[in-house]
Amino acid sequence: MPGLPRPPHLPRLPRLPRLPRPLARALAAAFAVAVLAAIVWTMSRLDWSVVGILFTRRDAGEIALLLGGSLLASTAGLSLGFLAWRVVLLELGPPVSGPRVVRIFFVGFLSKYLPGRVPGMIATAKVATVNGITFGRLMTTAALVMSLVLLSGFTVGLLAGVQMLGARAAWLAVAAVLIVLVLVRPQLVNQSSALLLRLLRRPAAARAASVRGVRLAVTWQSLSWVVTGLHLWPLAIAMGAPASRSLLLCVGAFTLATSVGIAAVFIPDGIGVREAVLTAALSVVLPTPAAAVVALASRLVSTVSEVLLGAAALAIAEYLVRRGRADPQEAPLPAVSPRHGGG
């Protein structure tokens, strides 16, 4: 899903020394300023001219409603993606309060805007540790969620792949088969993530995700893809795409393009890759120049929704934690039994 942290295939993180409180606060403030500067820089590099193009296509009020609907769908979809991540995190260890889970996720979520990945990983690991999450549990969550993100993403991407590629989209069906297999045998996800972390020489969580937990995470993540993909539909309509024919195509196109961008691990946030796939998919219902405008507008809407959601969620979580409303912790999840547990 757009905005999720990348899988842990990066250099080994250094062990962080315990710092004096004033120095730790100063570093936290410096990190926050750096993230804010990176976000401002990213926003300044977006192609805002596409908004003007959209407003030339229809009545200003109608375009405003379409843009508002697009932003709302993107924000709602990202929130559902967070719920998938939260389910997995809470399955892998002792309960953690909601505001602390939000704090951990969105620090990693917004730190992706920093150049390089190590500073964001270090910050996320530090925040996780402070909030009661071990590094092994954090890495296992990342590995497990990333596998579910890609499998469900390529599966939902079939909605566009069939229209784009015809019979050549059969390779996407492999993901659909795998996601069905995961729903039938969720233990495979635990085993696969454990193997990946062993190969990467990363610690794993002490507890495996339950059958119920994996299935719930797959459900939330699949809903996240569908709802997030809906943000593309109003943008395509604004540029003249037929509403009925473009609905499923837009959902599948965004999901497929983003999944391909995530799989292109050496390209930050899939920039360029996502736009190329989106343009190709939307060319089924739009002229190529109009499809390219929609692809650029999608990047703009996605970025704005990520920043707004991340900033609002962190502000509310920080307020609740500092006011002492993050504790007591949530009620524990059902324990993993031999019958229902993972491998």
C-alpha positions in Angstrom: 0.0 0.0 0.0 1.3 3.5 -0.7 3.1 4.9 2.4 3.9 1.5 4.1 7.6 1.1 5.3 9.8 -1.0 3.0 10.9 -4.5 3.9 14.0 -4.9 6.1 16.6 -5.8 3.5 18.9 -2.9 4.4 22.2 -2.7 6.2 22.3 -3.8 9.8 21.2 -1.1 12.2 23.7 0.0 14.8 22.9 -0.5 18.5 21.8 2.8 19.8 23.4 4.0 23.1 21.2 5.3 25.9 21.3 9.1 25.6 20.7 11.8 28.3 17.2 13.0 28.2 18.0 16.6 27.0 20.1 15.2 24.2 17.4 12.6 23.2 14.8 15.4 23.1 17.1 17.5 21.0 17.7 14.7 18.5 13.9 13.9 18.4 13.2 17.6 17.6 15.9 17.6 14.9 14.5 14.5 13.4 11.0 16.0 13.3 12.4 19.2 11.6 14.3 17.0 9.1 11.1 15.0 8.2 9.1 18.3 7.9 11.7 19.8 5.6 11.8 16.6 3.5 8.0 16.7 3.2 8.0 20.3 2.1 10.7 19.6 -0.4 8.7 16.6 -1.8 5.5 18.7 -2.0 7.3 21.5 -3.8 8.5 19.0 -6.5 5.0 17.7 -7.3 3.4 18.8 -10.5 0.7 21.1 -9.2 -0.2 22.3 -12.7 -2.4 19.2 -13.1 -4.9 20.8 -10.7 -5.2 23.7 -13.2 -5.7 21.3 -16.0 -8.5 19.5 -14.2 -10.3 22.8 -13.5 -10.3 23.5 -17.3 -12.2 20.3 -18.0 -15.4 20.9 -16.1 -17.2 23.3 -13.8 -15.1 24.4 -10.8 -17.6 23.2 -8.3 -17.8 19.8 -9.9 -14.0 19.4 -10.0 -13.7 20.5 -6.4 -16.2 17.7 -5.4 -14.3 15.2 -7.5 -11.0 16.2 -6.0 -12.5 16.1 -2.5 -13.8 12.6 -3.1 -10.5 11.5 -4.4 -8.7 12.8 -1.3 -11.2 11.2 1.0 -10.9 7.8 -0.7 -7.1 7.9 -0.5 -7.1 8.9 3.2 -9.7 6.2 4.0 -7.7 3.5 2.1 -4.5 4.4 3.9 -6.3 4.2 7.3 -7.4 0.6 6.4 -3.8 -0.2 5.5 -2.8 0.9 9.0 -5.4 -1.5 10.5 -3.9 -4.4 8.6 -0.4 -3.5 10.0 -1.9 -3.0 13.5 -3.5 -6.5 13.5 -0.2 -8.1 12.6 1.8 -6.1 15.2 -0.6 -7.0 18.0 -0.7 -10.6 17.0 3.1 -11.0 17.5 3.4 -10.1 21.1 2.0 -8.5 24.3 -0.8 -5.8 23.8 0.2 -2.2 23.2 -2.2 0.7 23.5 -3.7 2.3 20.4 -2.0 5.7 20.6 1.4 4.0 20.9 0.7 1.7 17.9 -0.3 4.8 15.9 2.9 6.6 17.0 5.2 3.7 15.9 3.4 3.2 12.5 3.2 6.9 11.5 6.8 7.8 12.5 7.9 5.1 10.0 5.2 6.2 7.5 6.4 9.8 7.4 10.1 9.1 7.7 10.0 7.6 4.2 10.3 11.1 2.8 13.8 11.4 4.2 16.6 10.7 1.7 18.0 7.3 2.3 16.3 4.7 4.5 18.6 4.1 7.4 17.7 7.3 9.4 14.0 6.4 9.2 14.6 2.8 10.2 16.7 3.9 13.2 14.0 6.4 14.3 11.2 3.8 13.9 13.2 1.2 15.8 13.9 3.7 18.6 10.2 4.8 18.8 9.1 1.1 18.8 11.5 0.3 21.6 10.4 3.2 23.7 6.8 2.1 23.2 7.3 -1.5 24.2 7.9 -3.2 20.8 11.1 -5.2 20.3 13.1 -4.8 17.1 12.5 -8.5 16.2 8.7 -7.9 16.5 8.9 -4.8 14.4 10.9 -6.6 11.6 8.6 -9.6 11.7 5.6 -7.3 11.3 7.2 -5.5 8.4 8.1 -8.8 6.6 4.7 -10.3 7.1 2.8 -7.2 6.1 4.9 -6.6 3.0 4.1 -10.1 1.8 0.4 -9.6 2.3 0.6 -6.2 0.7 2.2 -7.5 -2.5 0.0 -10.7 -2.8 -3.2 -8.8 -2.2 -2.0 -6.0 -4.4 -1.3 -8.1 -7.5 -4.6 -10.0 -6.9 -6.7 -6.8 -6.9 -4.5 -5.6 -9.8 -6.2 -8.3 -12.0 -9.1 -5.9 -12.4 -6.8 -3.7 -14.6 -4.4 -6.4 -15.8 -7.0 -8.3 -17.7 -8.2 -5.1 -19.5 -4.6 -4.1 -20.3 -2.9 -7.4 -21.1 -5.7 -9.8 -21.9 -4.5 -13.4 -21.6 -1.0 -12.1 -20.9 -2.2 -11.1 -17.4 -2.3 -14.7 -16.4 0.9 -14.3 -14.4 -1.1 -12.0 -12.0 -3.3 -15.0 -11.2 -0.3 -16.5 -9.4 -0.8 -13.9 -6.7 -4.5 -14.7 -6.5 -3.7 -18.4 -6.1 -1.2 -17.5 -3.3 -3.6 -15.2 -1.5 -6.2 -18.0 -1.5 -3.6 -20.4 -0.2 -2.7 -17.9 2.6 -6.4 -17.7 3.6 -6.6 -21.5 3.7 -3.2 -22.1 5.3 -2.2 -18.8 7.1 0.7 -20.6 8.8 2.6 -20.3 5.5 2.9 -16.6 6.0 4.6 -17.0 9.4 7.0 -19.6 7.9 7.8 -17.5 4.9 8.5 -14.3 7.0 10.6 -16.3 9.4 12.7 -17.7 6.6 13.1 -14.2 5.0 14.3 -12.7 8.3 16.7 -15.6 8.8 18.2 -15.0 5.3 18.5 -11.3 6.1 20.0 -12.1 9.5 17.3 -10.1 11.3 15.6 -11.1 14.6 12.1 -12.5 14.5 9.2 -12.0 16.9 8.9 -14.4 19.8 5.3 -15.2 18.8 3.6 -16.2 15.5 0.5 -14.6 14.1 -2.7 -16.7 14.6 -4.9 -18.0 11.8 -7.6 -15.5 12.7 -5.0 -12.6 12.7 -3.6 -13.4 9.3 -7.0 -13.7 7.7 -8.1 -10.4 9.3 -4.9 -8.7 8.1 -5.5 -10.0 4.5 -9.1 -8.6 4.7 -8.1 -5.2 5.9 -5.3 -5.0 3.4 -7.5 -6.0 0.5 -10.1 -3.4 1.5 -7.3 -0.9 1.7 -6.3 -1.5 -1.9 -9.9 -1.3 -3.2 -10.7 1.9 -1.3 -7.4 3.6 -2.0 -7.8 2.7 -5.7 -11.1 4.4 -5.8 -9.4 7.8 -5.5 -8.3 7.4 -9.1 -11.8 7.1 -10.4 -13.0 10.7 -9.8 -9.7 12.0 -11.4 -10.3 9.8 -14.5 -13.9 11.0 -14.7 -12.7 14.6 -14.5 -10.5 14.0 -17.6 -13.4 12.5 -19.5 -13.3 8.7 -18.8 -16.7 6.9 -18.9 -17.8 6.4 -15.4 -19.1 2.8 -15.6 -16.3 1.4 -17.7 -13.5 3.0 -15.7 -14.5 2.1 -12.2 -12.9 -1.3 -11.9 -10.1 -0.4 -14.2 -9.1 2.5 -11.9 -9.2 0.4 -8.8 -7.1 -2.3 -10.4 -4.7 0.1 -12.2 -3.8 2.0 -9.0 -3.3 -1.3 -7.1 -1.2 -2.9 -9.8 0.9 0.3 -10.4 1.6 0.7 -6.7 2.4 -3.0 -6.2 4.9 -2.9 -9.1 6.4 0.3 -7.6 6.8 -1.4 -4.2 8.4 -4.4 -5.9 10.9 -2.0 -7.6 12.8 -1.8 -4.3 15.6 0.4 -5.7 13.3 3.2 -6.8 12.1 5.4 -3.9 8.4 5.1 -3.4 8.1 3.7 -7.0 8.3 7.2 -8.5 8.1 7.0 -12.3 7.3 3.3 -12.3 3.9 3.8 -10.8 3.1 6.7 -13.2 4.2 4.6 -16.2 1.9 1.7 -15.3 -1.0 4.0 -14.5 -0.7 5.8 -17.8 -0.6 2.6 -19.7 -3.6 1.2 -17.9 -5.7 4.4 -18.1 -5.0 4.6 -21.9 -7.6 1.9 -22.2 -10.3 4.6 -21.5 -8.5 7.9 -22.0 -6.1 9.4 -24.6 -2.5 8.9 -23.4 -1.9 12.6 -22.6 -5.1 12.7 -20.4 -4.1 9.4 -18.8 -0.7 10.9 -17.9 -2.4 13.9 -16.3 -4.5 11.5 -14.1 -1.4 9.6 -13.1 0.3 12.8 -12.0 -2.8 14.0 -10.2 -2.9 10.6 -8.4 0.6 11.1 -7.1 -0.4 14.6 -5.9 -3.6 13.4 -4.1 -1.8 10.4 -2.6 1.0 12.5 -1.2 -1.3 15.1 0.3 -3.5 12.4 1.9 -0.4 10.7 3.4 0.9 13.9 4.9 -2.5 15.0 6.3 -3.3 11.6 7.7 0.2 11.0 9.1 0.4 14.5 10.7 -3.1 14.3 12.2 -2.7 10.8 13.5 0.7 11.5 15.1 -0.6 14.7 16.7 -3.6 13.0 18.3 -1.5 10.0 19.4 1.1 12.3 21.0 -1.5 14.2 22.8 -3.1 11.0 24.2 0.3 9.5 25.2 1.4 12.7 27.0 -2.0 13.1 28.8 -1.6 9.5 30.0 -4.6 8.2 28.1 -2.6 5.7 26.1 -2.5 3.4 29.2 -3.7 1.1 30.5 -3.0 -1.1 27.6 -5.6 -2.7 25.4 -7.1 -6.1 26.3 -4.8 -8.9 25.2 -5.6 -10.8 22.0 -6.4 -14.5 22.2 -3.3 -16.6 22.7 -2.0 -18.7 19.8 -2.9 -22.3 20.3 -1.2 -25.3 18.6 -4.3 -25.8 16.6 -4.6 -22.2 15.3 -1.1 -20.9 15.6 1.4 -20.2 12.9 4.6 -22.1 12.1 
